[in-house]
Amino acid sequence: MAGNSYGQIFRITTFGESHGTAIGVVIDGCPAGLEIDLDFIQHELDRRKPGQSAITTQRKESDSFQILSGIFENKTLGTPIAITITNEDQQPQDYEHLKDVFRPSHADLTYQEKYGFRDHRGGGRSSARETAARVVAGAIAKQFLLHHHVQIQAYVSQVGNLKLEKSYTELDLSKTENNMVRCPDNDLAEQMIALIQNTRATGDTLGGVITCVIKNCPTGLGEPVFDKLHAELGKAMLSINAVKGFEYGSGFEGVKLKGSEHNDTPHSSHGKTEFSSNHSGGILGGISNGDDIYFNVAFKPVATLMQDQNTIDAAGKEVVLKGKGRHDPCVVPRAVPIVEAMAALVLVDFYLRNKISKI
């Protein structure tokens, strides 16, 4: 199976299955001498882990990690960093009914068609459990970016039909972690929580949108043709389980504006280039322009329902799939740190491509 690695210089390879012994990541290309805050890595994992609130799956995983190589006395050696996370709450018996049945809108059918064999325990390699390994790598990437004063903040801006209409510039993003849905508007957050709980009670699920803001990104990250910064951000976000859409800057709303309204006029202020607006989302011609980078990531409703669904089995026979197991009714609250992690991985890789590699 190809496609388990991401990045050119700061390159990660994740491994493991949902109900296997462990999952993990190997990070290659991280510069030597970066001081690593181990508590911060655990904090990021805790933001993603299951069972953290009443609106997430009740699978219980501490998501504690073990460093196998590449870090000595809390500093990176410049050698490959290998980290594992043990799967503690394995319940593979819960998935025996899926051994020869394909769940609607999951990767079961396509995986079977492509490889002829699959791990049916929670989706195996195609499970979102794999994203914990990305969060570990992203936590290290974030610590690299802190040395360059780059800040990445994501938050939930929509759940179902409940949408936060305010721009990120009107919000206090420090309030994002104040509620279990990770929306910085507390009033809307309460409505989102109620909607998720009510939907869960019916055995159904919801989708949503995560908005991510990157501040203090310098000018010059990204390449002007195929390796555009926004193209890499799009690829990184679309590689996350359940993601169905990506837009940056004005996105699809920008088509409603005329060019005279959409153009971001540059001007000089105290020797620094600033812009009259930021419809470009901080990226021009695939290269960062020094302004805030912001984008939206759309997640589909969770495919696993606590309802009966019609499907087919491996023999092509139509069957009824009974809904059971431990699953999120809406993934976006737990996906916030995943979006941040993937954004951090993209930026660090471009930093190193630009040879801005001193700690």
Kinemage of the C-alpha trace (Angstrom):
@kinemage 1
@onewidth
@group {chain A} dominant
@subgroup {mainchain}
@vectorlist {calphas} color= white
{ca met a 1} P 0.000 0.000 0.000
{ca ala a 2} L 1.433 3.344 -1.047
{ca gly a 3} L 0.457 6.804 0.158
{ca asn a 4} L 1.287 6.604 3.862
{ca ser a 5} L 3.812 9.456 3.793
{ca tyr a 6} L 3.417 13.221 3.538
{ca gly a 7} L 5.898 16.074 3.039
{ca gln a 8} L 9.098 16.561 1.060
{ca ile a 9} L 11.704 17.595 3.641
{ca phe a 10} L 9.768 17.442 6.915
{ca arg a 11} L 8.279 14.076 6.007
{ca ile a 12} L 5.982 11.905 8.074
{ca thr a 13} L 4.974 8.266 7.629
{ca thr a 14} L 2.104 6.964 9.738
{ca phe a 15} L 1.397 3.313 10.458
{ca gly a 16} L -1.038 1.054 12.305
{ca glu a 17} L -4.699 0.044 12.275
{ca ser a 18} L -7.658 1.067 14.413
{ca his a 19} L -7.758 -2.130 16.471
{ca gly a 20} L -4.186 -3.315 15.991
{ca thr a 21} L -1.566 -3.239 18.722
{ca ala a 22} L -0.589 0.382 18.154
{ca ile a 23} L -0.507 3.257 15.739
{ca gly a 24} L 2.454 5.536 15.196
{ca val a 25} L 4.488 7.914 13.113
{ca val a 26} L 8.033 8.264 11.827
{ca ile a 27} L 9.153 11.854 11.278
{ca asp a 28} L 12.131 12.411 9.006
{ca gly a 29} L 13.803 15.733 8.261
{ca cys a 30} L 13.212 17.484 11.579
{ca pro a 31} L 16.220 19.711 12.311
{ca ala a 32} L 18.467 18.863 15.254
{ca gly a 33} L 18.355 20.893 18.449
{ca leu a 34} L 14.618 21.598 18.607
{ca glu a 35} L 13.562 21.506 22.256
{ca ile a 36} L 10.478 19.342 22.635
{ca asp a 37} L 7.787 19.925 25.247
{ca leu a 38} L 6.432 16.425 25.858
{ca asp a 39} L 3.471 17.763 27.851
{ca phe a 40} L 2.421 19.811 24.826
{ca ile a 41} L 2.376 16.688 22.648
{ca gln a 42} L 0.113 14.974 25.190
{ca his a 43} L -2.090 18.064 25.386
{ca glu a 44} L -2.627 17.977 21.631
{ca leu a 45} L -3.434 14.264 21.739
{ca asp a 46} L -5.902 14.865 24.573
{ca arg a 47} L -7.738 17.391 22.397
{ca arg a 48} L -8.247 14.701 19.736
{ca lys a 49} L -8.693 11.567 21.826
{ca pro a 50} L -12.020 9.708 22.066
{ca gly a 51} L -14.204 9.781 25.157
{ca gln a 52} L -13.343 13.376 26.053
{ca ser a 53} L -16.938 14.662 26.275
{ca ala a 54} L -20.592 13.711 26.109
{ca ile a 55} L -20.739 14.434 22.357
{ca thr a 56} L -17.889 12.170 21.253
{ca thr a 57} L -17.401 8.429 20.901
{ca gln a 58} L -17.071 6.687 24.244
{ca arg a 59} L -14.101 4.575 23.176
{ca lys a 60} L -11.622 5.009 26.036
{ca glu a 61} L -8.032 5.669 24.983
{ca ser a 62} L -5.481 7.544 27.078
{ca asp a 63} L -3.516 8.140 23.857
{ca ser a 64} L -0.279 8.187 25.833
{ca phe a 65} L 2.734 8.020 23.535
{ca gln a 66} L 6.157 6.436 23.576
{ca ile a 67} L 9.205 7.920 21.857
{ca leu a 68} L 11.357 5.212 20.326
{ca ser a 69} L 14.035 7.337 18.663
{ca gly a 70} L 15.144 10.759 17.484
{ca ile a 71} L 14.767 12.706 20.746
{ca phe a 72} L 17.370 12.795 23.494
{ca glu a 73} L 17.167 14.881 26.664
{ca asn a 74} L 14.044 16.515 25.191
{ca lys a 75} L 15.848 17.732 22.080
{ca thr a 76} L 15.671 16.450 18.534
{ca leu a 77} L 18.770 14.707 17.207
{ca gly a 78} L 18.104 15.339 13.528
{ca thr a 79} L 17.601 11.585 13.090
{ca pro a 80} L 14.240 9.922 12.367
{ca ile a 81} L 11.768 10.417 15.211
{ca ala a 82} L 9.634 7.333 15.857
{ca ile a 83} L 6.622 7.559 18.172
{ca thr a 84} L 3.956 4.980 18.980
{ca ile a 85} L 0.536 5.184 20.623
{ca thr a 86} L -0.854 1.957 22.073
{ca asn a 87} L -4.443 1.001 21.256
{ca glu a 88} L -5.726 0.251 24.756
{ca asp a 89} L -9.485 -0.078 24.270
{ca gln a 90} L -9.575 -2.674 21.536
{ca gln a 91} L -12.933 -4.355 21.016
{ca pro a 92} L -12.516 -6.141 17.675
{ca gln a 93} L -15.438 -8.450 18.485
{ca asp a 94} L -17.748 -5.467 18.016
{ca tyr a 95} L -16.952 -5.577 14.308
{ca glu a 96} L -17.447 -9.269 13.533
{ca his a 97} L -20.804 -8.489 11.933
{ca leu a 98} L -18.924 -6.353 9.380
{ca lys a 99} L -16.543 -9.074 8.238
{ca asp a 100} L -18.455 -9.702 5.020
{ca val a 101} L -20.676 -6.600 4.957
{ca phe a 102} L -19.908 -3.187 3.494
{ca arg a 103} L -20.928 -0.155 5.534
{ca pro a 104} L -22.597 2.577 3.431
{ca ser a 105} L -20.320 5.576 2.679
{ca his a 106} L -17.303 3.935 4.337
{ca ala a 107} L -14.101 2.770 2.642
{ca asp a 108} L -15.040 -0.898 3.129
{ca leu a 109} L -16.197 -1.510 -0.440
{ca thr a 110} L -13.442 0.393 -2.233
{ca tyr a 111} L -10.723 -1.058 0.025
{ca gln a 112} L -11.963 -4.588 -0.684
{ca glu a 113} L -12.162 -3.920 -4.423
{ca lys a 114} L -8.652 -2.437 -4.536
{ca tyr a 115} L -6.740 -4.868 -2.291
{ca gly a 116} L -8.932 -7.962 -2.184
{ca phe a 117} L -8.495 -8.166 1.581
{ca arg a 118} L -9.248 -5.786 4.437
{ca asp a 119} L -9.152 -5.345 8.198
{ca his a 120} L -12.828 -5.011 9.095
{ca arg a 121} L -12.117 -4.053 12.733
{ca gly a 122} L -13.228 -0.440 12.829
{ca gly a 123} L -12.038 0.178 9.312
{ca gly a 124} L -8.451 -0.849 9.982
{ca arg a 125} L -6.049 1.491 8.212
{ca ser a 126} L -8.865 3.662 6.834
{ca ser a 127} L -10.093 4.508 10.351
{ca ala a 128} L -9.788 8.044 11.704
{ca arg a 129} L -7.801 6.476 14.547
{ca glu a 130} L -4.808 6.995 12.230
{ca thr a 131} L -5.101 10.766 12.686
{ca ala a 132} L -3.718 10.543 16.233
{ca ala a 133} L -0.332 9.874 14.632
{ca arg a 134} L -0.712 13.054 12.571
{ca val a 135} L -1.484 15.048 15.715
{ca val a 136} L 1.759 13.821 17.320
{ca ala a 137} L 3.753 14.949 14.290
{ca gly a 138} L 1.796 18.198 14.151
{ca ala a 139} L 2.602 18.908 17.799
{ca ile a 140} L 6.312 18.762 16.962
{ca ala a 141} L 5.770 20.898 13.853
{ca lys a 142} L 3.921 23.467 15.963
{ca gln a 143} L 6.874 23.697 18.329
{ca phe a 144} L 9.141 24.414 15.357
{ca leu a 145} L 6.755 27.148 14.181
{ca leu a 146} L 6.654 28.770 17.630
{ca his a 147} L 10.311 29.720 17.123
{ca his a 148} L 9.154 31.715 14.099
{ca his a 149} L 6.124 33.174 15.930
{ca val a 150} L 3.633 31.426 13.661
{ca gln a 151} L 0.291 30.727 15.325
{ca ile a 152} L -2.320 28.244 14.104
{ca gln a 153} L -5.842 28.333 15.524
{ca ala a 154} L -8.777 26.284 14.273
{ca tyr a 155} L -12.354 26.277 15.536
{ca val a 156} L -15.779 24.861 14.698
{ca ser a 157} L -17.744 27.362 12.619
{ca gln a 158} L -20.673 25.162 11.595
{ca val a 159} L -22.545 22.074 12.763
{ca gly a 160} L -25.387 20.931 10.551
{ca asn a 161} L -27.386 24.036 9.676
{ca leu a 162} L -26.045 26.075 12.602
{ca lys a 163} L -23.453 28.411 11.127
{ca leu a 164} L -21.247 31.033 12.738
{ca glu a 165} L -21.785 34.052 10.504
{ca lys a 166} L -19.020 36.199 12.015
{ca ser a 167} L -15.564 36.520 10.474
{ca tyr a 168} L -12.650 35.217 12.528
{ca thr a 169} L -11.556 38.849 12.927
{ca glu a 170} L -14.698 39.493 15.001
{ca leu a 171} L -14.142 36.550 17.332
{ca asp a 172} L -12.102 35.952 20.459
{ca leu a 173} L -10.432 32.705 19.428
{ca ser a 174} L -9.091 32.199 22.954
{ca lys a 175} L -12.633 31.043 23.830
{ca thr a 176} L -12.468 28.092 21.437
{ca glu a 177} L -11.550 25.569 24.131
{ca asn a 178} L -14.152 26.876 26.596
{ca asn a 179} L -16.818 24.425 25.424
{ca met a 180} L -16.925 20.824 24.216
{ca val a 181} L -17.846 21.684 20.623
{ca arg a 182} L -14.878 24.086 20.222
{ca cys a 183} L -16.835 27.049 18.877
{ca pro a 184} L -15.593 30.465 20.109
{ca asp a 185} L -19.167 31.841 20.235
{ca asn a 186} L -20.542 30.411 23.480
{ca asp a 187} L -24.221 31.031 22.670
{ca leu a 188} L -23.972 29.271 19.314
{ca ala a 189} L -21.843 26.551 20.907
{ca glu a 190} L -24.690 25.671 23.275
{ca gln a 191} L -27.054 25.379 20.322
{ca met a 192} L -24.568 23.170 18.481
{ca ile a 193} L -24.172 20.900 21.495
{ca ala a 194} L -27.939 20.554 21.839
{ca leu a 195} L -28.281 19.768 18.130
{ca ile a 196} L -25.594 17.075 18.308
{ca gln a 197} L -27.151 15.504 21.402
{ca asn a 198} L -30.651 15.529 19.914
{ca thr a 199} L -29.398 14.057 16.646
{ca arg a 200} L -27.467 11.369 18.483
{ca ala a 201} L -30.617 10.404 20.382
{ca thr a 202} L -32.282 9.551 17.056
{ca gly a 203} L -29.344 7.390 15.983
{ca asp a 204} L -28.332 9.866 13.291
{ca thr a 205} L -25.243 12.017 12.666
{ca leu a 206} L -24.186 15.504 11.563
{ca gly a 207} L -21.484 17.157 9.472
{ca gly a 208} L -19.836 20.518 9.998
{ca val a 209} L -17.148 23.021 9.091
{ca ile a 210} L -13.847 23.873 10.755
{ca thr a 211} L -12.240 27.250 10.103
{ca cys a 212} L -8.478 27.585 10.523
{ca val a 213} L -6.476 30.812 10.878
{ca ile a 214} L -2.692 31.079 10.518
{ca lys a 215} L -1.128 34.275 11.857
{ca asn a 216} L 2.407 35.654 11.444
{ca cys a 217} L 3.213 33.486 8.450
{ca pro a 218} L 6.081 35.190 6.613
{ca thr a 219} L 6.065 36.127 2.960
{ca gly a 220} L 7.535 33.578 0.596
{ca leu a 221} L 6.224 30.150 1.598
{ca gly a 222} L 4.951 28.106 -1.337
{ca glu a 223} L 5.967 27.556 -4.941
{ca pro a 224} L 4.237 29.253 -7.898
{ca val a 225} L 3.233 26.291 -10.078
{ca phe a 226} L 2.248 22.832 -8.813
{ca asp a 227} L 3.420 23.235 -5.210
{ca lys a 228} L 1.304 26.275 -4.404
{ca leu a 229} L 0.860 26.831 -0.681
{ca his a 230} L -2.928 26.726 -0.900
{ca ala a 231} L -2.764 23.584 -3.047
{ca glu a 232} L -0.683 21.806 -0.404
{ca leu a 233} L -3.008 23.000 2.349
{ca gly a 234} L -5.929 21.680 0.315
{ca lys a 235} L -4.263 18.310 -0.193
{ca ala a 236} L -3.413 18.069 3.497
{ca met a 237} L -6.967 18.870 4.588
{ca leu a 238} L -8.595 16.611 2.016
{ca ser a 239} L -6.453 13.724 3.273
{ca ile a 240} L -8.292 13.871 6.615
{ca asn a 241} L -11.065 11.307 7.036
{ca ala a 242} L -14.594 12.570 6.206
{ca val a 243} L -13.434 15.832 4.612
{ca lys a 244} L -15.523 16.766 1.581
{ca gly a 245} L -14.466 20.325 0.836
{ca phe a 246} L -11.750 22.966 1.192
{ca glu a 247} L -11.844 26.696 0.473
{ca tyr a 248} L -9.420 29.464 1.383
{ca gly a 249} L -9.752 33.217 1.451
{ca ser a 250} L -13.045 34.393 -0.028
{ca gly a 251} L -13.612 30.884 -1.381
{ca phe a 252} L -16.895 30.261 -3.163
{ca glu a 253} L -18.371 33.483 -1.767
{ca gly a 254} L -15.777 35.413 -3.749
{ca val a 255} L -17.596 34.725 -7.020
{ca lys a 256} L -20.317 37.149 -5.903
{ca leu a 257} L -17.864 40.075 -5.942
{ca lys a 258} L -16.581 42.135 -8.857
{ca gly a 259} L -12.844 42.318 -9.395
{ca ser a 260} L -12.821 45.903 -8.140
{ca glu a 261} L -14.390 44.663 -4.902
{ca his a 262} L -12.315 41.505 -4.547
{ca asn a 263} L -8.801 42.880 -5.179
{ca asp a 264} L -6.663 43.355 -2.068
{ca thr a 265} L -4.940 46.697 -2.580
{ca pro a 266} L -1.373 46.767 -1.211
{ca his a 267} L 0.074 49.788 0.575
{ca ser a 268} L 3.158 50.535 2.617
{ca ser a 269} L 2.830 51.059 6.363
{ca his a 270} L 5.930 51.725 8.470
{ca gly a 271} L 8.101 49.945 5.934
{ca lys a 272} L 5.824 46.901 5.797
{ca thr a 273} L 3.427 45.898 3.032
{ca glu a 274} L -0.175 45.697 4.161
{ca phe a 275} L -3.436 45.146 2.286
{ca ser a 276} L -6.779 46.922 2.218
{ca ser a 277} L -8.570 43.569 2.540
{ca asn a 278} L -7.721 39.890 2.620
{ca his a 279} L -9.961 38.142 0.109
{ca ser a 280} L -6.848 36.276 -1.085
{ca gly a 281} L -6.556 34.498 2.255
{ca gly a 282} L -2.925 35.459 2.724
{ca ile a 283} L -1.742 33.716 -0.444
{ca leu a 284} L -0.995 35.234 -3.860
{ca gly a 285} L 0.154 33.124 -6.800
{ca gly a 286} L 0.577 30.162 -4.497
{ca ile a 287} L 2.983 32.071 -2.211
{ca ser a 288} L 2.227 33.515 1.233
{ca asn a 289} L 2.029 37.320 1.259
{ca gly a 290} L 2.480 37.881 5.004
{ca asp a 291} L -1.211 38.422 5.761
{ca asp a 292} L -3.382 36.031 7.761
{ca ile a 293} L -4.040 32.714 6.026
{ca tyr a 294} L -7.546 31.421 6.624
{ca phe a 295} L -9.528 28.533 5.213
{ca asn a 296} L -12.595 26.340 5.770
{ca val a 297} L -12.700 22.543 5.865
{ca ala a 298} L -16.052 20.767 5.385
{ca phe a 299} L -16.713 17.397 7.032
{ca lys a 300} L -19.525 15.085 5.967
{ca pro a 301} L -21.963 13.570 8.468
{ca val a 302} L -20.488 10.505 10.178
{ca ala a 303} L -21.283 7.499 7.993
{ca thr a 304} L -21.921 5.067 10.849
{ca leu a 305} L -25.502 5.405 12.087
{ca met a 306} L -27.244 3.830 15.061
{ca gln a 307} L -30.032 2.978 12.637
{ca asp a 308} L -30.696 0.112 10.268
{ca gln a 309} L -29.245 0.711 6.786
{ca asn a 310} L -29.601 -1.177 3.534
{ca thr a 311} L -26.322 -2.366 2.022
{ca ile a 312} L -24.713 -5.391 0.351
{ca asp a 313} L -22.376 -8.126 1.512
{ca ala a 314} L -19.251 -9.553 -0.134
{ca ala a 315} L -21.372 -11.855 -2.267
{ca gly a 316} L -23.381 -8.931 -3.607
{ca lys a 317} L -26.474 -9.891 -1.649
{ca glu a 318} L -28.644 -7.077 -0.297
{ca val a 319} L -28.716 -7.106 3.514
{ca val a 320} L -29.765 -4.870 6.406
{ca leu a 321} L -26.926 -3.530 8.540
{ca lys a 322} L -27.808 -3.062 12.201
{ca gly a 323} L -26.408 0.089 13.771
{ca lys a 324} L -24.172 -0.530 16.784
{ca gly a 325} L -20.765 0.352 18.198
{ca arg a 326} L -19.036 3.465 19.576
{ca his a 327} L -18.954 6.374 17.180
{ca asp a 328} L -18.967 10.180 17.112
{ca pro a 329} L -22.324 11.719 16.206
{ca cys a 330} L -20.317 14.626 14.735
{ca val a 331} L -16.567 14.564 14.103
{ca val a 332} L -15.776 18.274 13.937
{ca pro a 333} L -15.113 18.941 17.660
{ca arg a 334} L -12.358 16.283 17.722
{ca ala a 335} L -11.092 17.210 14.249
{ca val a 336} L -9.999 20.726 15.261
{ca pro a 337} L -6.498 19.615 16.426
{ca ile a 338} L -6.178 17.408 13.322
{ca val a 339} L -6.744 20.392 11.025
{ca glu a 340} L -4.199 22.403 13.008
{ca ala a 341} L -1.688 19.549 12.865
{ca met a 342} L -1.931 19.165 9.090
{ca ala a 343} L -1.587 22.932 8.607
{ca ala a 344} L 1.541 22.909 10.788
{ca leu a 345} L 3.060 20.046 8.791
{ca val a 346} L 2.533 21.938 5.525
{ca leu a 347} L 4.108 25.146 6.848
{ca val a 348} L 7.156 23.476 8.394
{ca asp a 349} L 7.837 21.598 5.182
{ca phe a 350} L 7.759 24.852 3.210
{ca tyr a 351} L 9.944 26.587 5.806
{ca leu a 352} L 12.567 23.904 5.331
{ca arg a 353} L 12.226 24.045 1.544
{ca asn a 354} L 13.093 27.742 1.882
{ca lys a 355} L 16.053 26.710 4.038
{ca ile a 356} L 14.718 28.642 7.007
{ca ser a 357} L 15.783 25.770 9.212
{ca lys a 358} L 17.501 27.336 12.208
{ca ile a 359} L 15.692 26.817 15.500
